[in-house]
Amino acid sequence: MTDLETRATPPGSATLRRAAPALLGYAAVRALGLLALALWSAARDKNAFTLLTARWDALWYTRVAELGYGYEVRLPNGDIHSNLAFFPLLPWLERLLHAATPLSYADAGFVVSLLASLAAAWGIFAVADHVYGRRAGVCAVLVWAVLPVGIVQSMAYSESLFTALAAWSLYAVLTDRWVTAGTLASLSGLTRPVGLAVVAAVWAAAMTPSLRDGNSSATSTPGAPSHRRALGMLLAPLGAAGYVLWVGHRTGHGPLGYLDVQAGWRNGFDGGYAFARFVAAKFTSFPSALAGLGLVVGVALLLWLYVTCVRQRQPLPLLVYGGVVLALALCASSYFGSKPRLLLPAFPLLLPAALALARLRTSRAALLLGCVAVASAGYGAWWLNGSGPP
């Protein structure tokens, strides 16, 4: 069966067997990253598993799972870090797995992320396979795996879980499964604030069905009944809206209560002003100017990738989703060192690279990906053994 024939078949055709090469390659890259982390951590007398499961955001998630909401830390400068900033789906799953097994909350978080990362890889494959074919799907998964910040996919963070829900929601949109798309979008909204990107993609595709799959007949599927599309649109924002309203009720600050919680973390959306100032400040001295130049080049590369996605006429939901994730990451007003991690779910931006790899001979593509995987493993081990959170 050709890729074109496969992409034109009804939903459910992307079986586990078809995705197996992508998933096996993904598992190999992640195993390499974990091995590098273990060796590097041992050399520094640190515990690699603790770095993955019981530091930074992972610790906040396990506290929510164990103790519920209400914990906060008041900093010397008066800022209040409340655990209400962390969306509930990951800690709910940690609590469920802890109750059903002998695993600790931290161990449960690692297992959830491990399984979610495989589900995310499968979802990325399903989307890329549906749009561009199997070879591009395999390459898309491997490019996502070898990202410099790919080690986060193995941490007890919410990125892997969110990416899995987002990817499968987008696949459901592309295959006209609107109730599924809306349900998964709602769950993504219970996982991270950037769930807004999935909701936007579902709504944009639902409101412009003729543009949903671009101009490629290979991605066309029979139109879903309008009432199912409307139901998908209705379901999509319920998760995020429900949690934000609950936080507002709990804090007594109404619908904007969640924004007050984020303000306590000095986080918000300012259109990129704070990030621009952060980058500009790097150019005040020579050593830091190199870092500033790297940041400028990095942002320019991201924007170029998005323009390339538009030029390659990616399906509308992928463009909307990738664009919103990119905008929210670059325009957040705090935690500049975490921006690479915040961009991890923006897998549609990787599809141009996946297409370029898919055109290479298998041996050349494998050599290139192997070299990048080794470099990524080393960088991830160094990064997590640093002083600050990823």
C-alpha positions in Angstrom: 0.0 0.0 0.0 1.4 3.4 -0.9 1.7 6.3 1.5 -1.0 8.2 -0.5 -3.4 5.3 -0.2 -2.7 4.9 3.5 -3.3 8.6 4.2 -6.6 8.5 2.4 -8.0 5.6 4.4 -10.3 6.1 7.4 -9.1 7.0 10.9 -7.4 4.2 12.8 -5.2 3.1 9.9 -2.0 4.3 11.7 -1.5 1.1 13.7 1.2 0.3 16.2 3.0 -1.9 13.7 3.2 1.0 11.2 4.6 3.3 13.8 7.0 0.7 15.3 10.2 2.0 13.5 9.5 5.5 14.8 8.8 4.2 18.4 11.8 1.9 18.5 14.1 4.7 17.3 12.6 7.1 19.8 13.1 4.6 22.6 16.8 4.2 21.6 17.4 7.9 21.6 15.8 8.3 25.0 17.7 5.4 26.4 20.9 7.0 25.2 19.9 10.3 26.9 19.2 8.5 30.2 22.5 6.6 30.1 24.4 9.8 29.5 22.6 11.4 32.4 23.3 8.5 34.7 27.0 8.5 33.9 27.4 12.3 34.2 25.4 12.4 37.4 27.5 9.6 38.9 30.7 11.5 38.1 29.3 14.5 40.0 28.0 12.5 42.9 24.4 13.3 42.0 21.4 11.0 41.7 20.1 11.0 38.1 16.7 9.7 39.1 16.3 12.6 41.6 17.1 15.0 38.8 14.3 13.5 36.7 11.6 13.1 39.4 12.2 15.2 42.5 13.5 18.6 41.6 12.1 21.9 40.3 8.6 21.5 38.7 8.5 17.8 39.3 8.6 18.4 43.0 5.7 20.8 42.8 3.6 18.2 40.9 4.3 15.4 43.4 3.3 17.7 46.2 0.0 18.4 44.5 -0.5 14.7 44.0 0.3 13.9 47.6 -1.2 16.9 49.5 -3.5 18.6 47.1 -3.7 22.3 46.4 -3.1 25.0 48.9 0.7 24.8 49.4 2.7 28.0 48.8 6.1 29.5 49.4 6.6 33.2 50.3 9.9 34.5 49.1 12.1 37.2 50.8 11.1 39.7 48.2 7.4 39.2 48.9 6.5 37.0 45.9 4.2 34.1 46.6 4.8 30.8 44.7 1.5 28.9 44.9 1.0 25.3 43.6 -2.2 26.5 42.1 0.0 27.6 39.1 0.4 23.9 38.2 -2.5 22.3 36.2 -4.0 19.2 37.7 -3.9 16.3 35.1 -0.4 15.1 35.7 -0.7 15.1 39.6 -4.1 13.3 39.2 -2.5 10.6 37.2 0.4 10.4 39.7 -2.0 10.0 42.5 -4.0 7.3 40.6 -0.9 5.3 39.8 0.4 5.6 43.3 -2.9 4.3 44.7 -3.0 1.4 42.2 0.7 0.3 42.6 3.5 0.3 45.2 5.1 3.2 43.4 5.9 6.5 45.2 4.4 9.7 43.9 7.8 10.6 42.3 8.1 7.1 40.7 4.6 7.4 39.4 5.4 10.7 37.8 8.3 9.2 36.0 6.2 6.2 34.7 3.5 8.6 33.6 6.0 10.7 31.7 7.7 7.7 30.2 4.4 6.3 28.9 3.2 9.8 27.8 6.5 10.4 25.9 5.9 7.2 23.9 2.3 8.2 23.3 3.5 11.7 22.2 6.0 10.1 19.8 3.3 7.9 18.3 1.0 10.9 18.0 3.7 12.9 16.2 4.2 10.0 13.9 0.5 9.7 13.2 0.2 13.4 12.3 3.3 13.5 10.1 2.4 10.2 8.5 -1.1 11.4 7.7 0.2 14.6 6.1 3.5 13.6 4.5 3.9 9.8 4.6 5.5 7.2 6.7 9.1 8.1 6.1 8.5 11.7 7.1 6.6 10.5 10.2 9.6 8.4 11.4 11.9 11.3 10.8 9.6 13.7 12.6 9.6 11.5 15.7 13.4 11.2 15.7 14.0 14.9 15.2 11.7 15.5 18.2 13.7 12.9 20.2 17.1 14.4 19.5 16.2 18.0 20.4 18.8 19.5 22.8 16.2 19.7 25.5 14.9 16.2 24.7 15.8 15.0 28.2 12.7 16.8 29.5 10.6 14.2 27.7 11.9 11.7 30.4 11.3 14.0 33.4 8.3 14.0 35.7 7.2 17.2 34.0 4.0 17.8 32.0 5.5 18.4 28.6 5.3 14.8 27.4 1.8 14.4 28.6 0.7 17.6 27.0 2.4 16.8 23.7 0.7 13.4 23.6 -2.7 15.0 24.1 -2.0 17.8 21.6 -0.7 15.5 18.9 -3.6 13.1 19.1 -6.1 15.9 19.2 -4.6 17.4 16.0 -4.6 14.0 14.4 -8.3 13.6 15.3 -8.9 17.0 13.7 -7.1 16.0 10.5 -9.3 12.9 10.3 -12.6 14.6 11.2 -13.0 12.9 14.6 -14.3 16.1 16.2 -15.6 14.7 19.5 -12.3 12.9 20.1 -10.4 16.1 19.1 -12.5 18.2 21.5 -12.1 15.7 24.4 -8.3 15.5 24.0 -8.1 19.3 23.7 -10.0 19.6 26.9 -7.6 17.2 28.7 -4.6 19.2 27.3 -6.2 22.3 28.9 -6.1 20.5 32.2 -2.4 19.8 31.7 -0.7 23.1 30.8 -1.8 26.7 30.2 -0.6 26.3 26.6 -3.6 24.0 26.1 -5.0 27.2 24.6 -3.0 26.4 21.5 -4.9 23.1 21.0 -8.2 24.8 21.6 -7.3 27.4 19.0 -6.3 24.7 16.5 -9.6 22.8 16.9 -11.7 26.0 16.6 -9.8 27.3 13.6 -10.2 24.1 11.8 -13.8 23.6 12.7 -14.7 27.1 11.6 -12.9 26.9 8.3 -13.3 23.3 7.1 -12.4 24.0 3.6 -9.0 25.2 4.7 -8.5 22.5 7.4 -6.2 20.3 5.4 -4.5 22.9 3.2 -4.6 22.2 -0.5 -3.3 18.6 -0.4 -5.9 16.1 -1.5 -3.8 13.5 0.3 -5.0 14.8 3.6 -8.7 15.1 2.7 -11.3 13.1 4.5 -15.1 13.0 4.3 -16.6 16.0 6.1 -18.0 15.3 9.6 -21.6 16.3 10.4 -21.8 19.9 11.6 -23.2 18.9 15.0 -20.2 16.8 15.8 -17.9 19.6 14.8 -19.8 22.0 17.0 -19.7 19.5 19.9 -15.9 19.2 19.5 -15.6 23.0 19.6 -17.7 23.0 22.8 -15.7 20.4 24.5 -12.3 21.8 23.6 -12.0 24.7 26.1 -13.8 23.0 29.0 -10.7 21.7 30.8 -8.7 24.9 30.9 -11.8 27.0 31.6 -12.9 24.7 34.4 -9.6 24.8 36.2 -9.1 28.6 35.7 -12.6 29.3 37.1 -12.0 26.9 40.0 -8.7 28.7 40.9 -10.6 32.0 40.7 -13.2 30.7 43.1 -10.7 29.2 45.5 -8.6 32.4 45.6 -11.6 34.7 45.8 -10.4 36.7 42.9 -12.9 35.7 40.3 -12.2 34.7 36.7 -8.8 36.4 36.8 -7.6 34.6 39.9 -5.2 32.4 37.9 -3.5 35.4 36.5 -2.9 36.6 40.1 -1.3 33.2 40.9 1.0 33.5 37.9 1.9 37.0 38.9 3.2 35.6 42.2 5.6 33.6 40.1 6.5 36.8 38.1 5.1 35.1 35.0 2.7 36.5 32.5 2.3 37.5 28.9 3.8 40.9 27.8 4.1 40.4 24.1 7.8 39.6 24.4 8.9 42.9 26.0 10.7 41.3 29.0 12.4 38.7 26.8 13.6 41.4 24.4 15.1 43.4 27.4 16.7 40.2 28.6 18.3 39.6 25.3 19.4 43.2 24.9 21.0 43.1 28.3 23.3 40.3 27.1 25.0 42.8 24.7 26.4 45.0 27.6 29.6 42.9 27.8 31.7 40.8 25.5 31.3 37.3 27.0 27.5 37.6 27.5 27.2 39.2 24.0 27.9 35.8 22.5 25.0 34.4 24.4 22.8 37.3 23.3 23.8 36.6 19.7 22.9 33.0 20.1 19.5 33.9 21.4 18.9 36.3 18.5 19.9 33.5 16.0 17.7 31.0 17.9 14.6 33.2 17.7 15.3 34.0 14.0 15.6 30.3 13.3 12.3 29.6 15.0 10.5 32.3 13.0 12.1 31.0 9.8 10.9 27.5 10.6 7.4 28.8 11.1 7.5 30.7 7.8 8.7 27.6 6.1 5.8 25.7 7.6 3.5 28.2 6.1 5.2 28.1 2.7 5.0 24.3 2.7 1.2 24.7 3.3 0.9 22.7 6.4 -2.7 21.9 7.4 -4.3 24.8 9.1 -4.6 23.2 12.6 -0.9 22.5 12.6 -0.1 26.1 11.7 -2.4 27.5 14.3 -1.2 25.2 17.0 2.5 25.7 16.3 2.1 29.5 16.0 0.3 29.8 19.3 2.8 27.6 21.1 5.6 29.7 19.6 4.0 33.0 20.5 3.2 32.0 24.1 6.7 30.7 24.7 8.5 33.7 23.3 6.1 36.3 24.8 6.1 35.0 28.3 7.6 37.5 30.7 9.7 35.3 32.9 11.8 32.1 33.2 13.8 32.9 30.1 16.0 29.8 30.7 13.0 27.6 30.4 11.9 28.8 27.0 13.5 25.9 25.1 11.5 23.5 27.3 8.3 25.5 26.7 8.8 25.1 23.0 9.1 21.3 23.2 5.4 20.7 22.3 5.7 22.7 19.1 6.5 19.7 17.0 4.9 21.1 13.7 7.9 23.4 13.6 10.1 20.3 13.1 8.3 19.0 10.1 10.4 20.9 7.5 13.5 19.3 9.0 11.8 15.9 9.0 10.9 16.3 5.3 14.5 17.3 4.5 15.8 14.2 6.3 13.2 12.0 4.6 14.7 12.9 1.2 18.2 11.7 2.2 19.4 8.2 1.9 18.6 6.1 4.9 22.3 5.7 5.8 23.0 9.4 5.6 19.9 10.3 7.7 20.8 7.6 10.3 24.4 9.0 10.6 23.2 12.5 10.9 20.6 11.7 13.5 23.0 9.5 15.4 25.5 12.3 15.7 22.9 14.7 16.9 21.5 12.2 19.3 24.9 11.8 21.0 25.4 15.6 21.2 21.8 15.9 22.6 22.4 13.2 25.2 25.6 15.0 26.4 23.9 18.4 26.5 20.9 17.1 28.4 23.1 15.4 31.0 25.1 18.7 31.5 21.9 20.8 31.5 20.2 18.8 34.3 23.3 18.7 36.4 23.4 22.5 36.4 22.2 24.8 39.1 19.0 26.1 37.7 15.7 24.4 36.5 15.3 23.5 32.9 
